[in-house]
Amino acid sequence: MLKIINIAEIVIAILLIISILLQNRGAGLSGAFGGGFEGYYTRRGFERFLVYFSIALSTAFIILAIINLILSNKLS
């Protein structure tokens, strides 16, 4: 069971890295740190999907990490 959870965590981590790297680079906190202000920017289409996909993946990763912690403590 732990082996399946560990493999799932690795796959989710890789997908999370890819989804974060594919997001728009200019829409971050650059304005707060001296970057140029380009006005209000709304995400549409694929960018919106990437944001929600990243949120879902990070939530799944955290849940799997907690389950992994609980199961490994029970087996010890």
C-alpha positions as CSV (number, residue, x, y, z in Angstrom):
1,M,0.0,0.0,0.0
2,L,2.8,2.4,0.9
3,K,4.6,1.6,-2.4
4,I,1.4,2.6,-4.4
5,I,1.1,5.9,-2.4
6,N,4.8,6.7,-2.9
7,I,4.5,6.1,-6.7
8,A,1.3,8.2,-6.8
9,E,3.1,11.0,-4.9
10,I,6.0,11.0,-7.4
11,V,3.6,11.1,-10.4
12,I,1.6,13.9,-8.9
13,A,4.8,15.8,-8.0
14,I,6.0,15.6,-11.6
15,L,2.6,16.7,-13.0
16,L,2.5,19.6,-10.5
17,I,6.0,20.8,-11.6
18,I,5.0,20.6,-15.3
19,S,1.7,22.4,-14.7
20,I,3.4,25.2,-12.7
21,L,6.1,25.6,-15.4
22,L,3.5,25.9,-18.1
23,Q,1.7,28.8,-16.4
24,N,2.1,32.4,-17.7
25,R,5.3,33.9,-16.3
26,G,4.2,37.5,-16.3
27,A,1.2,37.0,-14.0
28,G,3.0,36.5,-10.8
29,L,4.1,38.8,-8.0
30,S,6.5,40.8,-10.2
31,G,4.4,44.0,-9.6
32,A,5.0,43.7,-5.9
33,F,8.8,43.5,-6.4
34,G,9.3,46.3,-8.8
35,G,8.1,44.7,-12.0
36,G,6.1,46.5,-14.6
37,F,2.3,46.9,-14.1
38,E,0.5,45.6,-17.1
39,G,-3.1,46.1,-15.8
40,Y,-5.7,43.6,-14.7
41,Y,-5.2,40.2,-16.3
42,T,-7.9,37.5,-16.4
43,R,-7.0,33.9,-17.1
44,R,-8.9,32.3,-19.9
45,G,-9.1,28.9,-21.4
46,F,-6.0,26.7,-21.0
47,E,-4.5,29.1,-18.4
48,R,-7.6,28.8,-16.2
49,F,-7.4,25.0,-16.5
50,L,-3.8,25.0,-15.5
51,V,-4.5,27.1,-12.4
52,Y,-7.3,24.8,-11.3
53,F,-5.3,21.7,-12.2
54,S,-2.4,22.9,-10.1
55,I,-4.7,23.5,-7.2
56,A,-6.2,20.1,-7.5
57,L,-2.8,18.4,-7.8
58,S,-1.4,20.2,-4.8
59,T,-4.4,19.3,-2.8
60,A,-4.1,15.6,-3.8
61,F,-0.3,15.7,-3.0
62,I,-0.9,17.1,0.5
63,I,-3.7,14.5,1.1
64,L,-1.4,11.6,-0.1
65,A,1.4,12.9,2.1
66,I,-0.8,12.9,5.2
67,I,-2.1,9.4,4.4
68,N,1.5,8.3,3.9
69,L,2.5,9.7,7.2
70,I,-0.4,8.1,9.0
71,L,0.2,4.7,7.4
72,S,3.9,4.7,8.1
73,N,3.3,5.6,11.7
74,K,0.9,2.7,12.1
75,L,3.3,0.2,10.6
76,S,6.2,1.3,12.8
